[in-house]
Amino acid sequence: MTDLDTRPDQRPPRQSVLGRAVALVRNTWRSLTSMRTALVLLFLLAFAAIPGALVPQRSLNAGKVDQYIADRPTLGPLMDKLELFDVFSSFWFTAIYALLFVSLIGCIVPRCIEHAKALRTKPVPTPRNLARLPHHKKYSVDESPEQAAEKVKAQLRGWRVATRGSGDEITLSAEKGYVREFGNLVFHLSLVGLLAMIALGKLLGYEGNVVVIANDGPGFCSTSPAVYDGFRAGQLVDGTDMEPLCVRVEDFKADYLENGQAEQFTSNIQYQAGDDLTNNNWQDDVLQVNHPLRVAGDRVYLQGHGYAPTFTVTFPNGETRTETIQWQPTDATTFLSSGVLRIDPPGGLYPDPTERRKNQIAIEGLFAPTAFFHGNLLSSSYPGMTDPAVAIDIYKGDTGLDTGYPQSLFSLNQEMVNQGRLVKQDRVNLKPGESSTLSDGTNVRFDGAEEFVNLQVSHDPAQTWVLVFALTMMGGLLVSLVIKRRRVWVRLTTDSDTRRTVVELGGLARTDQAGWGEEFDRLCAKLIGDVKTVDQNNQEN
């Protein structure tokens, strides 16, 4: 190192802190908005969605998530901290989603500007040496350069053509296939629009699941989240501005194969929406799997079904209580179901609230649509309701109805049984019409069962736009794959010896494509006539 190299006045000036910060932001922006980064982020988004398919999600089944964590006391809490049970609302998935938006927009906007400029720009001038191009032809014709140029321009209809020169030398530049880049841009813009509409639908949409008893049951009206058994709302939905919709289920029919496999589910329903709510008019419709009701911006799906046993309890004073409530299928093949029914005694029988609470009735057990007994053990042999029966335990005591604490719809609180607050009175198998009488004269009769359906109401204000962007995305992709970029140059000069016009053509494909040579030959024949005749003229000359 020389003294000159170490002299302070010879060193490059140090960049200021502000300049370095600006350079960092500029370089980061360039890296983020590159197509390579967009592809990496798209891959990461797909990769990040994998845990959402493999691990139970809290938004779909909170109970299953709790059980998953309980079964894995070490790994489960760690996975919960990493938000693997809430993948699609996690901070890291949202970050990838947002960065992908920024990257795609940063890539596409400059390309749109460049494409708009290219559409206003004339095709590039004719190269000096056309013979160096991949495809090249040279002919001579009798017309003058002006006449030959007009003939060529007439045959290049649909191409972007620019004419340069005059007199003894005229050149034409022609380009075709600009729609390819347009289709590519439409594809990427539609992809951004599709992602934006999906995100908007998640923010403004909601989903509610409700169990409805068939055969003219009470139905439901979607005016509040409280009417649903399960409700998932978007981040911007508070449940105060829901689309009003009323549905009641007239019947349900399940078609089964001989082996018990379900073939089709059909439910006839009636619904009210819009002006029908004011006029009290009910409209008829049929729900099937993957054939929802679409009305008032909502979709009503038929998701599942099951059975709701009906019990009538006759108390010692002769008053009766009849309840029908859904029980949970524990076997998806035979629809053996389990559940519990809690019934309050009439107020006049036990005026004292404490005494009344001690005489509540709870019925817990199994329901079989087609009963099959192994001794006294009940099972089901077929999912259709051909020979229903129940195996129940009848309890008397405090069922917890008045405590205000949440309880399971399908099982009793065993702690209350262990404490003696609920005492088992009888265990019995019953068929429709059969009953059991307790020691105090209370009679419990099994009346049969109704079918229930599980309906899902989905509200997504962006669903129409999702369909539009999906269609335009596929259309843009198809255009970008089918359309090919082509460039053709034509030079027309006068041969000083023969005074004939020499037509020299060169072709270049902007994208590699087999068969462009044959296409170029056909184009030459179209531009200046029969290729064989021209070749013969060339040989004669």
Disulfide bonds with the S-S distance in Angstrom:
Cys221-Cys246 1.99
